[in-house]
Amino acid sequence: MADLRLVPPVSEDPHAFDGLRAEVRQFIAEQQADGRIRRRVDCWLTDWDEDFTRALADRGWLGMTVPEEYGGHGLSHLERFVVTEELLAAGAPVAAHWIADRQIVPSLLKYGTEFQKRTYLPVIARGECYFGIGMSEPDSGSDLASVRTRATAVDGGWTITGTKVWTSGAHLAHAFICLARTEAVDPAHRHAGLSQFIVDLRGPGVDVRPIIGMNGRHHFNEVILDDVFVPDEMVFGTIGDGWNQVTSELSFERSGPERFLSTFTLLAEVAEQTAAGTLPAHPDLGRYVARIAGLHQMSTAVAGALERHEPADTAAAVVKVLGTATEGDIADFADLLGGDLDHSVRSGDGAGYVEMVRDAVSQRPGFTLRGGTSEVLRGVIARGLGMR
């Protein structure tokens, strides 16, 4: 059970955006009828569809929180939350723009220079520019203070050498924000001496190598940077302040509806198969629906806190830990129930269910790793409670 001291209050009218929610659902229904959306698990990470991204942009559902002066729509985090939650619940193919819209946009607004904002925000809002995340490294995991990628000052900019890993979409993205060391490690202050840079993933010295999942699908990558030149105008934020910037950025990465809805489509499929009689009724179905409802409320509360510019790092960590645990539990639950499908159902109407279960189980190990391992985040939560 989450400690209520860590979760900000939901002070907004829960029905304030019912009209927007209905509009998104109508759009989704039309897309489903045209075969552009079908139920998929982990759609925000693995289902890349640039045409769908541009269709959302045409409706004003990208760059929603970007001010109009930068090509956005000047809307709230809560309005964006409504749109993204509905898309994820349907399994829409949103991977192409997800990281740019979720994480890069608020980071640019907070830390970007005027040049960087005018360069990237309008094209992100138009669905024309895609980003990855350059944080994790081999042998580092969630311990970002141990990154070894090195940035060295040179005439007119910096050269970066090192390796990033688990970089979703890097083979298709235009750029990523790379965390690198600009000073030698100080054992007494491990978080010091880190900086961030906007790196062109299609530039010289960048080698993107695929990491194929055990289900045969490719969305992860290893990115090797070999003396990659980054001009001074692509220094992101302040040199040496990378740790504080990353910590702020992770509030957006950890608290959104993608942290509890990656397998919601599978839960919906379980409910339909149960209603059709192809799966046995099981009391845990209701328990998982209740868990999702609670996480929806908590995630909405964090979105409201971000809208009010209130600190939300610890609350975001709570959402992430509880949410990704729920996602994995749903995968296991559906896999267990799937054993009750007879062969005729498996090869007929239940084939889609079996495919979804297979994808959910293969993706499951990543749920509690990406965005910070549960072990690390429990430490964040403990510090938030003043326990360590």
Secondary structure, 3 states (H helix, E strand, C coil): CCCHHHCCCCCCCCCCCHHHHHHHHHHHHHHHHCCCCCCCCCHHHHCCCHHHHHHHHHCCCCCCCCCHHHCCCCCCHHHHHHHHHHHHHHCCCCHHHHHHHHHHHHHHHHHCCHHHHHHHHHHHHCCCCCEEEECCCCCCCCCHHHCCCEEEEECCEEEEEEEECCCCCCCCCCEEEEEEECCCCCCCCCCCCEEEEEEECCCCCEEEEEEECCCCCEEEEEEEEEEEEEEHHHEECCCCEHHHHHHHHHHHHHHCHHHCCCCHHHHHHHHHHHHHCCCCCCCHHHHHHHHHHHHHHHHHHHHHHHHCCCCCHHHHHHHHHHHHHHHHHHHHHHHHHHCCCCHHHHHCCCHHHHHHHHHHHHHHHHHCCCCCCHHHHHHHHHHHCCCC
